[in-house]
Amino acid sequence: MFWNNSILYSIIGIFGIVMTAISFPRATRVFKILGIVLLSVGTFFFISSEATVADIPVFFAGNIGLLFLLSMLPWMNSVVKAGRYNKLLQSLLGNNAKGLGSLYVRSEITMVSLAAFLNLSSATISQDLLKEQLKDVKTKVKNSFILMATLRGYSLALLWSPLEILLATSIFITGANYLEVLPWMLLIAALGISMDSLVGKMMFRKYEIEAPPSMEKGAGQSKSKLIQFIIALVLFLSVVVFLGNVIQLDFLFAVTISIFPFALGWAVLAKRRKSFMKIGWPTWKWKTNNLSNFIVLLSTLSFFTGTLNASPYLKYLQDPLVSLEGSPLLIMLFIQAAFLGLTILGVHPIATMGIFGGVSGLLTGAFPPVTLTVLLSACAIATVPSAPYGLIVTITSVALRMNPYQIVLRNLPYSVLLGFLGIGVALLTLLIY
């Protein structure tokens, strides 16, 4: 990042190949299959191109920055746990509600507010709490409520979170400024909350619940924690914006290098430094040593994208988009359909994002960077609650003892509507950029 040296970049690519070889046997079956497919198709593109063997390491180095970000994320989760902010969600969800309708609105807004930092832990904590709170509600109603409120709220938080890998990847592809993208992503999140809260309130309005009085305790402490949490979020965003706009660092890199110093500073100010290191160090080691799935996916995806760009076959993949040239709405609908269709088939949205990254030259010619970032990130994140093999859906299916595809069917209309909202806001950006 600081020294643009082609030899060093090739060395990084060689390490990428070594990482892929080590990680492949340790990856799960789905990611092994994806890796084999991407390597096979990438090899075909490589043979058909004019690239040489010396170019292969370069093809494997493209996504190392994304892996670097993934390896640093545990430090942010660790400071949240060390400061006991993960219990904040439990307190906010635990307050008494008159019925399931109003509880749904509060559950979703709470998820959106806090999941940006708490990430997956916010979903698991809220699901456990809601299962206890709704234990007297019929199983079918209870499960529908939990999977809708938690998964949809979680996805709405990802839309604007600087720690979300799909948003970071789309900015990485387009080169857009995060500060310019942020207001539009917040607009999509606000519209999504309004839309789904209304739907949830209408669906569950006839069901009454009675929360235990003990859940009212600790309201003052929760308020204090919430204020601290909001201040920390604003400060983190400010640091990222400063590094990106003033120091002129790449957004992905700015987020990555900010995480550990910011988390450590936060822990020191909160007087939780010892807890932070006690939780963070083993968590970081374990998470980094268990990145096998992402290493296989992102390194082989980088090889696929690099060889695709060097191959004459890129033209054939561009043809569907070329045929839609001059019709921005149709291109947007095609992108949304591709994300949703491939996700349901089991392809990770990051892999689909990489495929569009392979034709980024064509897309950036059709749309301004901000518009393209809003479009790609919104359509990708909209599929999160409907991804049958996604981590959050898998966790929910285990927690609720449901088939993942039952969860997908329940959330599919939401994913389609959120994608349409993303397209609508993307079209709105065309009036400005």
C-alpha positions as CSV (number, residue, x, y, z in Angstrom):
1,M,0.0,0.0,0.0
2,F,2.9,2.4,0.8
3,W,5.4,1.1,-1.7
4,N,4.1,0.3,-5.2
5,N,6.6,-2.4,-6.1
6,S,5.7,-5.1,-8.7
7,I,8.2,-7.6,-7.3
8,L,6.8,-7.2,-3.8
9,Y,3.3,-7.6,-5.2
10,S,4.3,-10.9,-6.9
11,I,5.8,-12.1,-3.6
12,I,2.5,-11.4,-1.9
13,G,0.8,-13.4,-4.7
14,I,3.2,-16.3,-4.0
15,F,2.2,-16.3,-0.3
16,G,-1.4,-16.1,-1.5
17,I,-0.9,-19.4,-3.5
18,V,0.7,-21.0,-0.4
19,M,-2.2,-19.9,1.8
20,T,-4.6,-21.4,-0.7
21,A,-2.8,-24.7,-0.7
22,I,-2.7,-24.9,3.1
23,S,-6.4,-23.8,3.5
24,F,-8.0,-26.0,0.8
25,P,-8.0,-29.2,2.8
26,R,-9.4,-27.3,5.8
27,A,-12.2,-25.6,4.0
28,T,-15.8,-26.8,4.1
29,R,-17.3,-28.7,1.2
30,V,-19.2,-25.7,-0.3
31,F,-16.1,-23.5,-0.4
32,K,-14.0,-26.4,-1.8
33,I,-16.5,-26.7,-4.7
34,L,-16.5,-23.0,-5.3
35,G,-12.7,-22.9,-5.2
36,I,-12.4,-25.8,-7.6
37,V,-14.9,-24.2,-10.0
38,L,-13.2,-20.8,-9.9
39,L,-9.7,-22.3,-10.3
40,S,-10.9,-24.5,-13.2
41,V,-12.7,-21.7,-15.1
42,G,-9.8,-19.3,-14.3
43,T,-7.3,-21.9,-15.7
44,F,-9.3,-22.1,-18.9
45,F,-9.3,-18.2,-19.2
46,F,-5.5,-18.2,-18.4
47,I,-4.8,-20.7,-21.2
48,S,-6.9,-18.7,-23.7
49,S,-5.1,-15.4,-22.7
50,E,-1.7,-14.1,-23.5
51,A,-0.7,-14.1,-19.9
52,T,2.5,-15.9,-18.8
53,V,3.3,-18.1,-15.9
54,A,5.0,-15.1,-14.2
55,D,1.7,-13.4,-14.1
56,I,0.0,-16.1,-12.0
57,P,1.2,-14.8,-8.6
58,V,-0.2,-11.3,-9.5
59,F,-3.6,-12.9,-10.2
60,F,-3.6,-14.4,-6.7
61,A,-2.7,-11.1,-4.9
62,G,-5.8,-9.1,-5.8
63,N,-7.9,-9.9,-2.7
64,I,-5.3,-10.0,0.0
65,G,-6.6,-6.6,1.2
66,L,-10.0,-8.2,1.9
67,L,-8.4,-11.0,3.8
68,F,-6.5,-8.5,5.9
69,L,-9.8,-6.8,6.8
70,L,-11.4,-10.1,7.8
71,S,-8.4,-11.0,10.0
72,M,-8.7,-7.7,11.9
73,L,-12.5,-7.7,12.5
74,P,-12.2,-9.9,15.7
75,W,-10.5,-7.1,17.5
76,M,-13.6,-4.9,17.2
77,N,-15.8,-7.7,18.4
78,S,-13.5,-8.3,21.3
79,V,-13.6,-4.7,22.6
80,V,-17.4,-4.9,22.4
81,K,-17.3,-8.0,24.5
82,A,-14.7,-6.6,26.9
83,G,-16.8,-3.5,27.5
84,R,-19.9,-5.7,27.9
85,Y,-21.7,-3.8,25.2
86,N,-23.1,-7.1,24.0
87,K,-25.3,-7.1,27.0
88,L,-26.7,-3.7,25.9
89,L,-28.7,-5.4,23.2
90,Q,-30.2,-7.8,25.8
91,S,-31.3,-4.8,28.0
92,L,-32.8,-2.9,25.1
93,L,-34.8,-5.8,23.8
94,G,-35.9,-6.9,27.2
95,N,-38.2,-4.0,28.0
96,N,-41.9,-4.7,28.2
97,A,-44.0,-4.4,25.1
98,K,-47.7,-4.4,24.7
99,G,-47.7,-6.9,21.9
100,L,-45.7,-8.7,19.3
101,G,-46.3,-5.9,16.8
102,S,-44.6,-3.2,18.8
103,L,-41.9,-5.6,20.0
104,Y,-41.1,-6.4,16.3
105,V,-40.5,-2.7,15.6
106,R,-38.3,-2.3,18.7
107,S,-36.4,-5.5,17.9
108,E,-35.6,-4.5,14.4
109,I,-34.6,-0.9,15.2
110,T,-32.3,-2.2,18.1
111,M,-30.7,-4.7,15.7
112,V,-30.1,-2.0,13.1
113,S,-28.6,0.3,15.7
114,L,-26.2,-2.1,17.2
115,A,-25.4,-4.8,14.7
116,A,-23.0,-2.5,12.9
117,F,-20.4,-3.2,15.6
118,L,-21.7,-6.3,17.3
119,N,-22.1,-8.1,14.0
120,L,-23.1,-11.8,14.4
121,S,-23.2,-11.6,18.2
122,S,-26.1,-9.2,18.0
123,A,-28.2,-11.8,16.1
124,T,-27.3,-14.7,18.4
125,I,-27.9,-12.7,21.6
126,S,-31.3,-11.3,20.4
127,Q,-32.4,-14.7,19.2
128,D,-31.7,-16.3,22.5
129,L,-33.5,-13.5,24.4
130,L,-36.5,-13.5,22.0
131,K,-36.8,-17.3,22.3
132,E,-37.1,-16.9,26.1
133,Q,-39.4,-13.9,25.9
134,L,-41.7,-15.6,23.4
135,K,-41.7,-19.1,25.0
136,D,-45.5,-19.0,25.4
137,V,-46.2,-18.1,21.8
138,K,-47.0,-20.8,19.2
139,T,-43.8,-22.2,17.7
140,K,-44.6,-21.2,14.1
141,V,-45.4,-17.6,15.1
142,K,-42.4,-17.4,17.4
143,N,-40.0,-18.7,14.7
144,S,-41.4,-16.4,12.0
145,F,-41.0,-13.4,14.4
146,I,-37.4,-14.2,15.4
147,L,-36.1,-15.0,11.9
148,M,-37.7,-12.0,10.4
149,A,-36.8,-9.4,13.1
150,T,-33.2,-10.6,13.6
151,L,-32.1,-11.4,10.0
152,R,-33.8,-8.4,8.4
153,G,-32.5,-6.0,11.1
154,Y,-29.1,-7.5,10.7
155,S,-29.0,-6.9,7.0
156,L,-30.2,-3.3,7.4
157,A,-27.3,-2.6,9.7
158,L,-24.8,-4.0,7.1
159,L,-25.9,-1.5,4.5
160,W,-24.0,1.3,6.1
161,S,-21.5,-0.4,8.4
162,P,-17.8,0.4,7.5
163,L,-17.0,-3.1,8.8
164,E,-19.2,-4.9,6.3
165,I,-17.2,-6.9,3.8
166,L,-19.7,-6.6,1.0
167,L,-19.9,-2.8,1.2
168,A,-16.1,-2.6,1.5
169,T,-15.7,-4.9,-1.6
170,S,-18.1,-2.8,-3.7
171,I,-16.1,0.4,-2.8
172,F,-12.9,-1.5,-3.6
173,I,-14.3,-2.3,-7.0
174,T,-15.6,1.1,-7.9
175,G,-13.1,3.4,-6.1
176,A,-16.0,5.5,-4.7
177,N,-15.7,7.7,-1.6
178,Y,-17.3,6.1,1.5
179,L,-18.4,9.5,2.8
180,E,-20.3,10.1,-0.5
181,V,-21.9,6.7,-0.4
182,L,-22.9,6.7,3.3
183,P,-25.9,9.1,3.1
184,W,-27.4,7.0,0.3
185,M,-26.9,3.7,2.2
186,L,-28.5,5.3,5.3
187,L,-31.4,6.4,3.2
188,I,-31.9,2.8,2.0
189,A,-31.6,1.5,5.6
190,A,-34.2,4.1,6.8
191,L,-36.6,3.2,4.0
192,G,-36.0,-0.5,4.7
193,I,-36.7,-0.1,8.4
194,S,-39.9,1.8,7.7
195,M,-41.1,-0.7,5.1
196,D,-40.4,-3.9,7.2
197,S,-41.4,-2.4,10.5
198,L,-44.8,-1.7,9.0
199,V,-45.1,-5.2,7.6
200,G,-44.0,-6.8,10.9
201,K,-46.3,-4.7,13.0
202,M,-49.3,-5.6,10.8
203,M,-48.4,-9.3,10.7
204,F,-48.0,-9.7,14.5
205,R,-50.4,-7.1,15.8
206,K,-53.0,-9.6,17.0
207,Y,-50.5,-11.5,19.3
208,E,-50.1,-10.3,22.9
209,I,-47.2,-11.1,25.2
210,E,-46.3,-10.4,28.8
211,A,-42.6,-9.7,29.6
212,P,-41.2,-10.4,33.0
213,P,-40.9,-7.3,35.3
214,S,-37.2,-8.1,35.9
215,M,-36.4,-6.9,32.4
216,E,-37.2,-3.3,33.3
217,K,-34.0,-3.2,35.5
218,G,-30.9,-1.5,34.5
219,A,-32.5,1.1,32.2
220,G,-30.2,3.9,33.3
221,Q,-27.1,1.8,32.8
222,S,-28.3,0.7,29.4
223,K,-28.8,4.4,28.4
224,S,-25.3,5.2,29.5
225,K,-23.9,2.2,27.5
226,L,-25.9,3.2,24.5
227,I,-24.5,6.8,24.5
228,Q,-21.0,5.4,24.8
229,F,-21.7,3.0,22.0
230,I,-23.0,5.8,19.7
231,I,-20.1,8.1,20.5
232,A,-17.6,5.2,19.7
233,L,-19.4,4.5,16.4
234,V,-19.2,8.2,15.3
235,L,-15.6,8.5,16.3
236,F,-14.7,5.3,14.4
237,L,-16.4,6.7,11.3
238,S,-14.6,10.0,11.7
239,V,-11.2,8.2,11.9
240,V,-12.0,6.2,8.7
241,V,-13.2,9.4,6.9
242,F,-10.1,11.3,8.0
243,L,-7.7,8.6,6.7
244,G,-9.6,8.3,3.5
245,N,-10.2,12.0,2.7
246,V,-7.3,13.8,4.4
247,I,-4.5,11.2,4.3
248,Q,-5.8,9.9,1.0
249,L,-5.7,6.2,1.9
250,D,-7.8,3.5,0.2
251,F,-11.1,3.0,2.0
252,L,-10.6,-0.7,2.6
253,F,-7.1,-0.1,3.9
254,A,-8.2,2.8,6.1
255,V,-10.8,0.7,7.8
256,T,-8.4,-2.2,8.2
257,I,-5.6,-0.3,9.9
258,S,-8.0,1.7,12.1
259,I,-9.6,-1.3,13.8
260,F,-6.9,-2.4,16.2
261,P,-5.6,1.1,17.4
262,F,-9.2,2.3,17.8
263,A,-10.3,-0.9,19.6
264,L,-7.3,-0.6,21.9
265,G,-7.9,3.1,22.6
266,W,-11.6,2.4,23.3
267,A,-10.7,-0.4,25.7
268,V,-8.2,1.9,27.6
269,L,-10.7,4.7,27.9
270,A,-13.3,2.3,29.1
271,K,-10.8,0.8,31.6
272,R,-11.1,-2.6,30.0
273,R,-7.6,-3.0,28.5
274,K,-6.8,-6.3,30.4
275,S,-10.2,-7.8,29.5
276,F,-9.7,-6.6,25.9
277,M,-6.3,-8.4,25.5
278,K,-7.5,-11.5,27.4
279,I,-10.5,-11.9,25.1
280,G,-8.9,-10.4,21.9
281,W,-5.6,-12.2,21.6
282,P,-6.9,-15.8,21.7
283,T,-10.0,-14.8,19.6
284,W,-7.8,-13.2,17.0
285,K,-5.5,-16.2,16.8
286,W,-8.4,-18.6,16.5
287,K,-10.3,-16.5,13.9
288,T,-7.2,-15.9,11.8
289,N,-6.3,-19.6,11.8
290,N,-9.9,-20.5,10.8
291,L,-10.1,-18.2,7.8
292,S,-9.8,-21.2,5.5
293,N,-13.1,-20.8,3.8
294,F,-12.5,-17.1,3.0
295,I,-8.9,-17.7,1.9
296,V,-10.0,-20.4,-0.6
297,L,-12.9,-18.2,-1.9
298,L,-11.2,-14.9,-2.1
299,S,-7.8,-16.1,-3.5
300,T,-9.4,-18.3,-6.2
301,L,-11.9,-15.5,-6.9
302,S,-8.9,-13.1,-7.4
303,F,-7.3,-15.6,-9.8
304,F,-10.6,-16.0,-11.7
305,T,-11.1,-12.2,-12.0
306,G,-7.5,-11.6,-13.1
307,T,-7.5,-14.3,-15.8
308,L,-11.0,-13.2,-16.9
309,N,-9.8,-9.7,-17.5
310,A,-6.8,-11.0,-19.5
311,S,-9.0,-13.4,-21.5
312,P,-10.8,-12.8,-24.9
313,Y,-13.8,-14.5,-23.3
314,L,-14.5,-11.4,-21.2
315,K,-16.3,-10.0,-24.3
316,Y,-18.9,-12.9,-24.1
317,L,-19.6,-12.3,-20.5
318,Q,-20.0,-8.6,-21.2
319,D,-22.5,-9.2,-24.0
320,P,-25.6,-9.3,-21.8
321,L,-24.6,-6.0,-20.2
322,V,-23.6,-4.5,-23.5
323,S,-27.0,-5.5,-25.0
324,L,-28.6,-3.5,-22.1
325,E,-26.4,-0.4,-22.7
326,G,-28.5,2.7,-22.6
327,S,-31.0,1.1,-20.3
328,P,-29.7,1.7,-16.8
329,L,-32.8,0.3,-15.1
330,L,-32.5,-3.0,-17.0
331,I,-28.9,-3.3,-16.1
332,M,-29.7,-2.7,-12.5
333,L,-32.5,-5.3,-12.5
334,F,-30.1,-7.8,-14.2
335,I,-27.5,-7.2,-11.4
336,Q,-30.2,-7.7,-8.7
337,A,-31.5,-10.9,-10.3
338,A,-27.9,-12.2,-10.6
339,F,-27.2,-11.6,-6.9
340,L,-30.5,-13.2,-5.7
341,G,-30.4,-16.1,-8.1
342,L,-26.8,-17.1,-7.5
343,T,-27.2,-16.7,-3.7
344,I,-30.2,-19.0,-3.6
345,L,-28.1,-21.6,-5.6
346,G,-25.5,-21.3,-2.8
347,V,-23.0,-18.9,-4.4
348,H,-21.6,-16.5,-1.8
349,P,-22.5,-12.8,-2.6
350,I,-18.8,-12.0,-2.4
351,A,-18.2,-14.4,-5.3
352,T,-20.9,-12.7,-7.3
353,M,-19.4,-9.3,-6.5
354,G,-16.1,-10.6,-7.8
355,I,-17.7,-11.6,-11.1
356,F,-19.1,-8.1,-11.5
357,G,-15.7,-6.8,-10.5
358,G,-14.4,-8.7,-13.5
359,V,-16.5,-6.5,-15.8
360,S,-16.0,-3.3,-13.6
361,G,-14.7,-1.4,-16.6
362,L,-18.0,-1.8,-18.4
363,L,-20.1,-1.0,-15.3
364,T,-18.1,2.1,-14.4
365,G,-18.6,3.3,-18.0
366,A,-22.4,2.9,-17.5
367,F,-22.7,4.3,-14.0
368,P,-20.9,6.9,-11.8
369,P,-18.8,5.3,-8.9
370,V,-21.3,6.3,-6.2
371,T,-24.3,4.9,-8.1
372,L,-22.5,1.6,-8.9
373,T,-21.4,1.2,-5.2
374,V,-25.0,1.8,-3.9
375,L,-26.3,-0.6,-6.5
376,L,-23.8,-3.5,-5.9
377,S,-23.7,-3.2,-2.1
378,A,-27.5,-2.9,-1.7
379,C,-28.3,-5.8,-4.1
380,A,-25.7,-8.0,-2.4
381,I,-26.6,-7.2,1.2
382,A,-30.4,-7.6,0.4
383,T,-29.6,-11.3,-0.2
384,V,-28.1,-11.9,3.3
385,P,-31.4,-13.0,5.0
386,S,-32.2,-15.3,2.0
387,A,-28.8,-17.0,1.6
388,P,-29.4,-20.7,2.5
389,Y,-25.7,-21.4,3.1
390,G,-24.9,-18.0,4.6
391,L,-23.5,-18.0,8.1
392,I,-26.3,-15.9,9.7
393,V,-29.0,-18.1,8.1
394,T,-27.1,-21.3,9.2
395,I,-26.9,-20.0,12.8
396,T,-30.6,-19.2,12.8
397,S,-31.6,-22.5,11.3
398,V,-29.7,-24.3,14.1
399,A,-31.1,-22.0,16.8
400,L,-34.7,-22.4,15.6
401,R,-34.4,-26.0,14.3
402,M,-35.6,-25.1,10.9
403,N,-34.6,-26.0,7.4
404,P,-32.5,-23.1,5.9
405,Y,-34.8,-23.0,2.9
406,Q,-37.8,-22.4,5.1
407,I,-36.0,-19.3,6.4
408,V,-35.2,-18.3,2.8
409,L,-38.8,-18.6,1.7
410,R,-39.9,-16.4,4.6
411,N,-37.3,-13.7,3.8
412,L,-37.3,-13.8,0.0
413,P,-40.0,-11.2,-0.5
414,Y,-38.0,-8.8,1.8
415,S,-34.8,-9.4,-0.2
416,V,-36.6,-8.6,-3.4
417,L,-38.1,-5.4,-2.0
418,L,-34.9,-4.3,-0.4
419,G,-33.1,-4.8,-3.7
420,F,-35.8,-2.7,-5.4
421,L,-35.2,0.0,-2.8
422,G,-31.5,-0.1,-3.6
423,I,-32.2,0.2,-7.3
424,G,-34.6,3.1,-6.6
425,V,-32.0,5.0,-4.6
426,A,-29.3,4.2,-7.2
427,L,-31.5,5.7,-9.9
428,L,-31.9,8.8,-7.6
429,T,-28.2,9.2,-7.4
430,L,-28.0,9.5,-11.2
431,L,-29.8,12.8,-10.9
432,I,-26.9,14.2,-8.9
433,Y,-23.7,12.4,-10.2
